[in-house]
């Protein structure tokens, strides 16, 4: 199960506002690259939603079947808009429905 924890809006290349629901569910163990110590990280993803902002607001707290998986991808840069810090990531988190997981044999 995942829980909708919020939403964000984003303009697409045509200037149309898209809604993305922020979903969270599950944890994964991670080993710190600096200290070598293990810690747990919450799995989060943003999922496109064909709804308006009012509906997106009303969905916060709603639970959905499915899970979030962390997938390896080609390295890419992510800029923290608050601090300007640039991080290079080699993964992305993606939401999968139970049907998608079944078809993948997971």
Residue pairs with C-beta under 8 A, 6 or more apart in sequence:
1 25
1 63
1 64
1 65
1 66
1 67
2 23
2 24
2 25
2 26
2 45
2 63
2 64
2 66
2 67
2 68
2 95
3 23
3 24
3 25
3 61
3 62
3 63
3 64
4 21
4 22
4 23
4 59
4 60
4 61
4 62
4 63
4 64
5 22
5 23
5 24
5 44
5 60
6 21
6 22
6 60
7 19
7 20
7 21
7 22
7 49
7 53
7 56
7 57
7 59
7 60
8 19
8 20
8 22
8 46
9 17
9 18
9 19
9 20
9 53
10 17
10 18
10 20
11 17
11 18
12 18
18 48
19 48
19 49
19 50
19 51
19 52
19 53
19 56
20 46
20 47
20 48
20 49
21 46
21 47
21 49
21 56
21 59
22 44
22 45
22 46
23 44
23 45
23 46
23 47
23 64
23 68
23 95
24 42
24 43
24 44
24 45
24 68
25 43
25 66
25 67
25 68
26 42
26 43
26 67
26 68
27 40
27 41
27 42
27 43
28 40
28 41
28 43
28 70
29 38
29 39
29 40
29 41
30 38
30 39
30 40
30 41
31 37
31 38
32 38
32 39
43 67
43 68
43 69
43 70
43 93
44 68
44 93
45 68
45 93
45 94
45 95
47 95
49 55
49 56
49 59
51 59
65 97
65 98
66 95
66 96
66 97
66 98
66 100
66 101
67 95
67 96
67 101
68 93
68 94
68 95
68 96
69 93
69 94
69 96
69 106
70 91
70 92
70 93
71 91
71 92
71 93
71 94
72 90
72 91
73 90
73 91
73 92
74 90
75 88
75 89
75 90
76 88
76 89
76 90
77 86
77 87
77 88
77 89
78 86
78 87
78 88
78 89
79 85
79 86
79 87
80 86
80 87
96 104
96 106
